[in-house]
């Protein structure tokens, strides 16, 4: 249900490839990881790429740019940006000028999660632990949940697309 519904939506929106401005950010990396898991082409830029993103690039999973240049966004149908990206960013400006489909990171995450039966965990303390526990319980019950937990483990983002109907999301203020 969830993954196929999301793919149908993105196909209708003509989104086959994605460009992330600032791909190493925790929230950006999580969304990129989900889209990679769905088989989409992912590219991005970051002035200081983290180890996980460098690994994706070295493995040929993504094309990584270490400078923000307007030429970088030409290859993608959709451009993802976060609140850290200012309106004067040359890639953001190029996306507007080239009439690319633009999604704020939170919009894309909402779109992904909205294609599943959503379980969102919010609050001030314990969101990561509670989200991880829910994923574990759903997995133990063979429900194959997809998830996006707002933390990393061993330097890798905790986000995954699976075949079940549920999506566990650690919801925060962003």
mmCIF file of the C-alpha atoms, coordinates in Angstrom:
data_MODEL
# 
_entry.id   MODEL 
# 
loop_
_atom_site.group_PDB 
_atom_site.id 
_atom_site.type_symbol 
_atom_site.label_atom_id 
_atom_site.label_alt_id 
_atom_site.label_comp_id 
_atom_site.label_asym_id 
_atom_site.label_entity_id 
_atom_site.label_seq_id 
_atom_site.pdbx_PDB_ins_code 
_atom_site.Cartn_x 
_atom_site.Cartn_y 
_atom_site.Cartn_z 
_atom_site.occupancy 
_atom_site.B_iso_or_equiv 
_atom_site.pdbx_formal_charge 
_atom_site.auth_seq_id 
_atom_site.auth_comp_id 
_atom_site.auth_asym_id 
_atom_site.auth_atom_id 
_atom_site.pdbx_PDB_model_num 
ATOM 1   C CA . UNK A 1 1   ? 0.000  0.000  0.000   1.00 0.00 ? 1   UNK A CA 1 
ATOM 2   C CA . UNK A 1 2   ? 2.349  2.754  1.218   1.00 0.00 ? 2   UNK A CA 1 
ATOM 3   C CA . UNK A 1 3   ? 5.316  2.514  -1.122  1.00 0.00 ? 3   UNK A CA 1 
ATOM 4   C CA . UNK A 1 4   ? 3.204  1.893  -4.227  1.00 0.00 ? 4   UNK A CA 1 
ATOM 5   C CA . UNK A 1 5   ? 0.882  4.791  -3.327  1.00 0.00 ? 5   UNK A CA 1 
ATOM 6   C CA . UNK A 1 6   ? 3.889  7.093  -2.909  1.00 0.00 ? 6   UNK A CA 1 
ATOM 7   C CA . UNK A 1 7   ? 5.418  5.993  -6.210  1.00 0.00 ? 7   UNK A CA 1 
ATOM 8   C CA . UNK A 1 8   ? 2.114  6.632  -7.996  1.00 0.00 ? 8   UNK A CA 1 
ATOM 9   C CA . UNK A 1 9   ? 1.932  10.141 -6.507  1.00 0.00 ? 9   UNK A CA 1 
ATOM 10  C CA . UNK A 1 10  ? 5.518  10.960 -7.462  1.00 0.00 ? 10  UNK A CA 1 
ATOM 11  C CA . UNK A 1 11  ? 5.007  9.552  -10.963 1.00 0.00 ? 11  UNK A CA 1 
ATOM 12  C CA . UNK A 1 12  ? 1.957  11.808 -11.403 1.00 0.00 ? 12  UNK A CA 1 
ATOM 13  C CA . UNK A 1 13  ? 4.040  14.765 -10.184 1.00 0.00 ? 13  UNK A CA 1 
ATOM 14  C CA . UNK A 1 14  ? 6.781  13.860 -12.721 1.00 0.00 ? 14  UNK A CA 1 
ATOM 15  C CA . UNK A 1 15  ? 9.314  13.347 -9.934  1.00 0.00 ? 15  UNK A CA 1 
ATOM 16  C CA . UNK A 1 16  ? 11.775 10.679 -11.030 1.00 0.00 ? 16  UNK A CA 1 
ATOM 17  C CA . UNK A 1 17  ? 14.975 12.233 -9.726  1.00 0.00 ? 17  UNK A CA 1 
ATOM 18  C CA . UNK A 1 18  ? 15.682 14.376 -6.683  1.00 0.00 ? 18  UNK A CA 1 
ATOM 19  C CA . UNK A 1 19  ? 18.303 16.957 -5.795  1.00 0.00 ? 19  UNK A CA 1 
ATOM 20  C CA . UNK A 1 20  ? 18.965 17.765 -2.124  1.00 0.00 ? 20  UNK A CA 1 
ATOM 21  C CA . UNK A 1 21  ? 20.496 21.121 -1.243  1.00 0.00 ? 21  UNK A CA 1 
ATOM 22  C CA . UNK A 1 22  ? 22.447 20.346 1.944   1.00 0.00 ? 22  UNK A CA 1 
ATOM 23  C CA . UNK A 1 23  ? 22.052 16.554 1.750   1.00 0.00 ? 23  UNK A CA 1 
ATOM 24  C CA . UNK A 1 24  ? 24.160 15.793 4.844   1.00 0.00 ? 24  UNK A CA 1 
ATOM 25  C CA . UNK A 1 25  ? 21.743 17.392 7.286   1.00 0.00 ? 25  UNK A CA 1 
ATOM 26  C CA . UNK A 1 26  ? 20.116 14.788 9.542   1.00 0.00 ? 26  UNK A CA 1 
ATOM 27  C CA . UNK A 1 27  ? 16.591 15.446 8.270   1.00 0.00 ? 27  UNK A CA 1 
ATOM 28  C CA . UNK A 1 28  ? 17.677 15.784 4.641   1.00 0.00 ? 28  UNK A CA 1 
ATOM 29  C CA . UNK A 1 29  ? 19.727 12.603 4.788   1.00 0.00 ? 29  UNK A CA 1 
ATOM 30  C CA . UNK A 1 30  ? 16.758 10.683 6.190   1.00 0.00 ? 30  UNK A CA 1 
ATOM 31  C CA . UNK A 1 31  ? 14.468 11.733 3.333   1.00 0.00 ? 31  UNK A CA 1 
ATOM 32  C CA . UNK A 1 32  ? 17.217 11.025 0.788   1.00 0.00 ? 32  UNK A CA 1 
ATOM 33  C CA . UNK A 1 33  ? 17.691 7.553  2.284   1.00 0.00 ? 33  UNK A CA 1 
ATOM 34  C CA . UNK A 1 34  ? 13.953 6.830  1.991   1.00 0.00 ? 34  UNK A CA 1 
ATOM 35  C CA . UNK A 1 35  ? 13.876 7.932  -1.655  1.00 0.00 ? 35  UNK A CA 1 
ATOM 36  C CA . UNK A 1 36  ? 17.003 5.903  -2.440  1.00 0.00 ? 36  UNK A CA 1 
ATOM 37  C CA . UNK A 1 37  ? 15.325 2.865  -0.873  1.00 0.00 ? 37  UNK A CA 1 
ATOM 38  C CA . UNK A 1 38  ? 12.372 3.375  -3.212  1.00 0.00 ? 38  UNK A CA 1 
ATOM 39  C CA . UNK A 1 39  ? 14.739 3.269  -6.183  1.00 0.00 ? 39  UNK A CA 1 
ATOM 40  C CA . UNK A 1 40  ? 14.776 6.942  -7.085  1.00 0.00 ? 40  UNK A CA 1 
ATOM 41  C CA . UNK A 1 41  ? 17.766 8.772  -8.502  1.00 0.00 ? 41  UNK A CA 1 
ATOM 42  C CA . UNK A 1 42  ? 19.179 11.042 -5.789  1.00 0.00 ? 42  UNK A CA 1 
ATOM 43  C CA . UNK A 1 43  ? 21.793 13.786 -6.108  1.00 0.00 ? 43  UNK A CA 1 
ATOM 44  C CA . UNK A 1 44  ? 22.794 16.502 -3.731  1.00 0.00 ? 44  UNK A CA 1 
ATOM 45  C CA . UNK A 1 45  ? 25.233 19.059 -2.491  1.00 0.00 ? 45  UNK A CA 1 
ATOM 46  C CA . UNK A 1 46  ? 26.838 19.738 0.836   1.00 0.00 ? 46  UNK A CA 1 
ATOM 47  C CA . UNK A 1 47  ? 29.765 21.952 1.709   1.00 0.00 ? 47  UNK A CA 1 
ATOM 48  C CA . UNK A 1 48  ? 30.825 19.480 4.424   1.00 0.00 ? 48  UNK A CA 1 
ATOM 49  C CA . UNK A 1 49  ? 29.420 16.045 3.545   1.00 0.00 ? 49  UNK A CA 1 
ATOM 50  C CA . UNK A 1 50  ? 29.111 13.563 6.391   1.00 0.00 ? 50  UNK A CA 1 
ATOM 51  C CA . UNK A 1 51  ? 30.593 10.069 6.289   1.00 0.00 ? 51  UNK A CA 1 
ATOM 52  C CA . UNK A 1 52  ? 27.310 8.352  5.345   1.00 0.00 ? 52  UNK A CA 1 
ATOM 53  C CA . UNK A 1 53  ? 26.723 10.651 2.358   1.00 0.00 ? 53  UNK A CA 1 
ATOM 54  C CA . UNK A 1 54  ? 30.359 10.298 1.242   1.00 0.00 ? 54  UNK A CA 1 
ATOM 55  C CA . UNK A 1 55  ? 29.850 6.521  1.412   1.00 0.00 ? 55  UNK A CA 1 
ATOM 56  C CA . UNK A 1 56  ? 26.723 6.778  -0.792  1.00 0.00 ? 56  UNK A CA 1 
ATOM 57  C CA . UNK A 1 57  ? 28.735 8.821  -3.278  1.00 0.00 ? 57  UNK A CA 1 
ATOM 58  C CA . UNK A 1 58  ? 31.741 6.454  -3.221  1.00 0.00 ? 58  UNK A CA 1 
ATOM 59  C CA . UNK A 1 59  ? 29.385 3.500  -3.775  1.00 0.00 ? 59  UNK A CA 1 
ATOM 60  C CA . UNK A 1 60  ? 27.854 5.234  -6.803  1.00 0.00 ? 60  UNK A CA 1 
ATOM 61  C CA . UNK A 1 61  ? 24.419 5.566  -5.183  1.00 0.00 ? 61  UNK A CA 1 
ATOM 62  C CA . UNK A 1 62  ? 24.320 9.358  -5.499  1.00 0.00 ? 62  UNK A CA 1 
ATOM 63  C CA . UNK A 1 63  ? 26.117 12.152 -7.297  1.00 0.00 ? 63  UNK A CA 1 
ATOM 64  C CA . UNK A 1 64  ? 27.557 14.471 -4.633  1.00 0.00 ? 64  UNK A CA 1 
ATOM 65  C CA . UNK A 1 65  ? 28.646 18.079 -5.153  1.00 0.00 ? 65  UNK A CA 1 
ATOM 66  C CA . UNK A 1 66  ? 30.719 19.882 -2.504  1.00 0.00 ? 66  UNK A CA 1 
ATOM 67  C CA . UNK A 1 67  ? 29.890 23.343 -3.821  1.00 0.00 ? 67  UNK A CA 1 
ATOM 68  C CA . UNK A 1 68  ? 26.549 25.052 -4.311  1.00 0.00 ? 68  UNK A CA 1 
ATOM 69  C CA . UNK A 1 69  ? 26.368 25.744 -8.030  1.00 0.00 ? 69  UNK A CA 1 
ATOM 70  C CA . UNK A 1 70  ? 23.268 26.501 -10.082 1.00 0.00 ? 70  UNK A CA 1 
ATOM 71  C CA . UNK A 1 71  ? 24.354 23.917 -12.723 1.00 0.00 ? 71  UNK A CA 1 
ATOM 72  C CA . UNK A 1 72  ? 23.937 21.111 -10.175 1.00 0.00 ? 72  UNK A CA 1 
ATOM 73  C CA . UNK A 1 73  ? 20.136 21.182 -10.063 1.00 0.00 ? 73  UNK A CA 1 
ATOM 74  C CA . UNK A 1 74  ? 19.631 20.823 -13.825 1.00 0.00 ? 74  UNK A CA 1 
ATOM 75  C CA . UNK A 1 75  ? 19.743 17.006 -13.637 1.00 0.00 ? 75  UNK A CA 1 
ATOM 76  C CA . UNK A 1 76  ? 16.803 16.616 -11.225 1.00 0.00 ? 76  UNK A CA 1 
ATOM 77  C CA . UNK A 1 77  ? 13.029 16.816 -11.589 1.00 0.00 ? 77  UNK A CA 1 
ATOM 78  C CA . UNK A 1 78  ? 12.461 17.793 -7.958  1.00 0.00 ? 78  UNK A CA 1 
ATOM 79  C CA . UNK A 1 79  ? 14.570 19.822 -5.555  1.00 0.00 ? 79  UNK A CA 1 
ATOM 80  C CA . UNK A 1 80  ? 14.448 19.312 -1.794  1.00 0.00 ? 80  UNK A CA 1 
ATOM 81  C CA . UNK A 1 81  ? 15.635 22.034 0.579   1.00 0.00 ? 81  UNK A CA 1 
ATOM 82  C CA . UNK A 1 82  ? 15.529 22.631 4.324   1.00 0.00 ? 82  UNK A CA 1 
ATOM 83  C CA . UNK A 1 83  ? 15.089 25.645 6.568   1.00 0.00 ? 83  UNK A CA 1 
ATOM 84  C CA . UNK A 1 84  ? 18.895 25.941 6.657   1.00 0.00 ? 84  UNK A CA 1 
ATOM 85  C CA . UNK A 1 85  ? 18.887 26.929 2.976   1.00 0.00 ? 85  UNK A CA 1 
ATOM 86  C CA . UNK A 1 86  ? 18.512 30.651 2.433   1.00 0.00 ? 86  UNK A CA 1 
ATOM 87  C CA . UNK A 1 87  ? 16.640 32.151 -0.523  1.00 0.00 ? 87  UNK A CA 1 
ATOM 88  C CA . UNK A 1 88  ? 19.899 33.525 -1.943  1.00 0.00 ? 88  UNK A CA 1 
ATOM 89  C CA . UNK A 1 89  ? 21.405 30.028 -2.333  1.00 0.00 ? 89  UNK A CA 1 
ATOM 90  C CA . UNK A 1 90  ? 22.401 29.682 -6.028  1.00 0.00 ? 90  UNK A CA 1 
ATOM 91  C CA . UNK A 1 91  ? 20.944 26.164 -6.292  1.00 0.00 ? 91  UNK A CA 1 
ATOM 92  C CA . UNK A 1 92  ? 17.650 27.272 -4.773  1.00 0.00 ? 92  UNK A CA 1 
ATOM 93  C CA . UNK A 1 93  ? 17.534 30.243 -7.139  1.00 0.00 ? 93  UNK A CA 1 
ATOM 94  C CA . UNK A 1 94  ? 18.305 27.987 -10.123 1.00 0.00 ? 94  UNK A CA 1 
ATOM 95  C CA . UNK A 1 95  ? 15.521 25.588 -9.100  1.00 0.00 ? 95  UNK A CA 1 
ATOM 96  C CA . UNK A 1 96  ? 13.047 28.468 -9.158  1.00 0.00 ? 96  UNK A CA 1 
ATOM 97  C CA . UNK A 1 97  ? 14.347 29.837 -12.452 1.00 0.00 ? 97  UNK A CA 1 
ATOM 98  C CA . UNK A 1 98  ? 14.275 26.355 -14.063 1.00 0.00 ? 98  UNK A CA 1 
ATOM 99  C CA . UNK A 1 99  ? 10.761 25.785 -12.683 1.00 0.00 ? 99  UNK A CA 1 
ATOM 100 C CA . UNK A 1 100 ? 11.757 22.647 -10.818 1.00 0.00 ? 100 UNK A CA 1 
ATOM 101 C CA . UNK A 1 101 ? 9.261  21.133 -8.414  1.00 0.00 ? 101 UNK A CA 1 
ATOM 102 C CA . UNK A 1 102 ? 10.393 22.349 -4.985  1.00 0.00 ? 102 UNK A CA 1 
ATOM 103 C CA . UNK A 1 103 ? 9.662  20.586 -1.710  1.00 0.00 ? 103 UNK A CA 1 
ATOM 104 C CA . UNK A 1 104 ? 10.690 21.663 1.743   1.00 0.00 ? 104 UNK A CA 1 
ATOM 105 C CA . UNK A 1 105 ? 12.136 18.654 3.573   1.00 0.00 ? 105 UNK A CA 1 
ATOM 106 C CA . UNK A 1 106 ? 9.160  18.569 5.926   1.00 0.00 ? 106 UNK A CA 1 
ATOM 107 C CA . UNK A 1 107 ? 6.730  18.577 2.965   1.00 0.00 ? 107 UNK A CA 1 
ATOM 108 C CA . UNK A 1 108 ? 8.456  15.603 1.346   1.00 0.00 ? 108 UNK A CA 1 
ATOM 109 C CA . UNK A 1 109 ? 8.589  13.703 4.642   1.00 0.00 ? 109 UNK A CA 1 
ATOM 110 C CA . UNK A 1 110 ? 4.891  14.427 5.163   1.00 0.00 ? 110 UNK A CA 1 
ATOM 111 C CA . UNK A 1 111 ? 4.133  13.237 1.648   1.00 0.00 ? 111 UNK A CA 1 
ATOM 112 C CA . UNK A 1 112 ? 6.054  9.993  2.246   1.00 0.00 ? 112 UNK A CA 1 
ATOM 113 C CA . UNK A 1 113 ? 4.492  9.348  5.658   1.00 0.00 ? 113 UNK A CA 1 
ATOM 114 C CA . UNK A 1 114 ? 1.023  10.245 4.381   1.00 0.00 ? 114 UNK A CA 1 
ATOM 115 C CA . UNK A 1 115 ? 1.058  7.268  2.028   1.00 0.00 ? 115 UNK A CA 1 
ATOM 116 C CA . UNK A 1 116 ? 1.146  4.880  4.995   1.00 0.00 ? 116 UNK A CA 1 
ATOM 117 C CA . UNK A 1 117 ? -0.796 4.303  8.196   1.00 0.00 ? 117 UNK A CA 1 
ATOM 118 C CA . UNK A 1 118 ? 1.120  6.847  10.244  1.00 0.00 ? 118 UNK A CA 1 
ATOM 119 C CA . UNK A 1 119 ? 2.259  6.414  13.822  1.00 0.00 ? 119 UNK A CA 1 
ATOM 120 C CA . UNK A 1 120 ? 3.829  9.722  14.879  1.00 0.00 ? 120 UNK A CA 1 
ATOM 121 C CA . UNK A 1 121 ? 5.673  10.071 18.172  1.00 0.00 ? 121 UNK A CA 1 
ATOM 122 C CA . UNK A 1 122 ? 5.936  13.573 19.629  1.00 0.00 ? 122 UNK A CA 1 
ATOM 123 C CA . UNK A 1 123 ? 6.851  15.132 22.942  1.00 0.00 ? 123 UNK A CA 1 
ATOM 124 C CA . UNK A 1 124 ? 9.793  16.679 24.715  1.00 0.00 ? 124 UNK A CA 1 
ATOM 125 C CA . UNK A 1 125 ? 11.725 13.604 25.895  1.00 0.00 ? 125 UNK A CA 1 
ATOM 126 C CA . UNK A 1 126 ? 11.913 9.996  24.748  1.00 0.00 ? 126 UNK A CA 1 
ATOM 127 C CA . UNK A 1 127 ? 10.742 10.359 21.131  1.00 0.00 ? 127 UNK A CA 1 
ATOM 128 C CA . UNK A 1 128 ? 13.693 8.479  19.646  1.00 0.00 ? 128 UNK A CA 1 
ATOM 129 C CA . UNK A 1 129 ? 13.508 5.643  22.149  1.00 0.00 ? 129 UNK A CA 1 
ATOM 130 C CA . UNK A 1 130 ? 9.732  5.318  21.832  1.00 0.00 ? 130 UNK A CA 1 
ATOM 131 C CA . UNK A 1 131 ? 9.893  5.412  18.016  1.00 0.00 ? 131 UNK A CA 1 
ATOM 132 C CA . UNK A 1 132 ? 12.606 2.746  17.972  1.00 0.00 ? 132 UNK A CA 1 
ATOM 133 C CA . UNK A 1 133 ? 10.599 0.578  20.355  1.00 0.00 ? 133 UNK A CA 1 
ATOM 134 C CA . UNK A 1 134 ? 7.511  0.861  18.125  1.00 0.00 ? 134 UNK A CA 1 
ATOM 135 C CA . UNK A 1 135 ? 9.541  -0.163 15.069  1.00 0.00 ? 135 UNK A CA 1 
ATOM 136 C CA . UNK A 1 136 ? 10.881 -3.154 17.017  1.00 0.00 ? 136 UNK A CA 1 
ATOM 137 C CA . UNK A 1 137 ? 7.382  -4.213 18.168  1.00 0.00 ? 137 UNK A CA 1 
ATOM 138 C CA . UNK A 1 138 ? 5.955  -3.909 14.644  1.00 0.00 ? 138 UNK A CA 1 
ATOM 139 C CA . UNK A 1 139 ? 8.867  -5.888 13.205  1.00 0.00 ? 139 UNK A CA 1 
ATOM 140 C CA . UNK A 1 140 ? 8.532  -8.604 15.841  1.00 0.00 ? 140 UNK A CA 1 
ATOM 141 C CA . UNK A 1 141 ? 4.889  -8.907 14.805  1.00 0.00 ? 141 UNK A CA 1 
ATOM 142 C CA . UNK A 1 142 ? 5.896  -9.297 11.127  1.00 0.00 ? 142 UNK A CA 1 
ATOM 143 C CA . UNK A 1 143 ? 4.256  -6.010 10.069  1.00 0.00 ? 143 UNK A CA 1 
ATOM 144 C CA . UNK A 1 144 ? 7.318  -4.727 8.101   1.00 0.00 ? 144 UNK A CA 1 
ATOM 145 C CA . UNK A 1 145 ? 7.023  -1.037 9.054   1.00 0.00 ? 145 UNK A CA 1 
ATOM 146 C CA . UNK A 1 146 ? 8.705  1.820  7.271   1.00 0.00 ? 146 UNK A CA 1 
ATOM 147 C CA . UNK A 1 147 ? 10.170 4.427  9.583   1.00 0.00 ? 147 UNK A CA 1 
ATOM 148 C CA . UNK A 1 148 ? 12.091 7.628  10.091  1.00 0.00 ? 148 UNK A CA 1 
ATOM 149 C CA . UNK A 1 149 ? 13.646 8.045  13.517  1.00 0.00 ? 149 UNK A CA 1 
ATOM 150 C CA . UNK A 1 150 ? 15.360 11.363 14.177  1.00 0.00 ? 150 UNK A CA 1 
ATOM 151 C CA . UNK A 1 151 ? 18.701 9.969  15.219  1.00 0.00 ? 151 UNK A CA 1 
ATOM 152 C CA . UNK A 1 152 ? 21.598 8.053  13.826  1.00 0.00 ? 152 UNK A CA 1 
ATOM 153 C CA . UNK A 1 153 ? 23.173 4.836  14.972  1.00 0.00 ? 153 UNK A CA 1 
ATOM 154 C CA . UNK A 1 154 ? 26.844 4.157  14.221  1.00 0.00 ? 154 UNK A CA 1 
ATOM 155 C CA . UNK A 1 155 ? 26.824 7.295  12.026  1.00 0.00 ? 155 UNK A CA 1 
ATOM 156 C CA . UNK A 1 156 ? 23.943 6.121  9.848   1.00 0.00 ? 156 UNK A CA 1 
ATOM 157 C CA . UNK A 1 157 ? 20.442 7.594  9.709   1.00 0.00 ? 157 UNK A CA 1 
ATOM 158 C CA . UNK A 1 158 ? 17.683 5.390  11.066  1.00 0.00 ? 158 UNK A CA 1 
ATOM 159 C CA . UNK A 1 159 ? 15.182 5.456  8.210   1.00 0.00 ? 159 UNK A CA 1 
ATOM 160 C CA . UNK A 1 160 ? 13.868 2.653  6.040   1.00 0.00 ? 160 UNK A CA 1 
ATOM 161 C CA . UNK A 1 161 ? 11.115 1.762  3.606   1.00 0.00 ? 161 UNK A CA 1 
ATOM 162 C CA . UNK A 1 162 ? 9.617  -1.692 4.058   1.00 0.00 ? 162 UNK A CA 1 
ATOM 163 C CA . UNK A 1 163 ? 6.631  -3.505 2.592   1.00 0.00 ? 163 UNK A CA 1 
ATOM 164 C CA . UNK A 1 164 ? 4.132  -3.026 5.432   1.00 0.00 ? 164 UNK A CA 1 
ATOM 165 C CA . UNK A 1 165 ? 1.328  -0.514 5.827   1.00 0.00 ? 165 UNK A CA 1 
ATOM 166 C CA . UNK A 1 166 ? 2.742  1.360  8.850   1.00 0.00 ? 166 UNK A CA 1 
ATOM 167 C CA . UNK A 1 167 ? 5.156  4.292  8.970   1.00 0.00 ? 167 UNK A CA 1 
ATOM 168 C CA . UNK A 1 168 ? 6.668  5.230  12.339  1.00 0.00 ? 168 UNK A CA 1 
ATOM 169 C CA . UNK A 1 169 ? 7.761  8.854  12.434  1.00 0.00 ? 169 UNK A CA 1 
ATOM 170 C CA . UNK A 1 170 ? 9.592  10.717 15.154  1.00 0.00 ? 170 UNK A CA 1 
ATOM 171 C CA . UNK A 1 171 ? 7.778  14.042 14.925  1.00 0.00 ? 171 UNK A CA 1 
ATOM 172 C CA . UNK A 1 172 ? 9.515  17.214 16.069  1.00 0.00 ? 172 UNK A CA 1 
ATOM 173 C CA . UNK A 1 173 ? 8.985  20.936 15.767  1.00 0.00 ? 173 UNK A CA 1 
ATOM 174 C CA . UNK A 1 174 ? 10.245 21.023 12.174  1.00 0.00 ? 174 UNK A CA 1 
# 
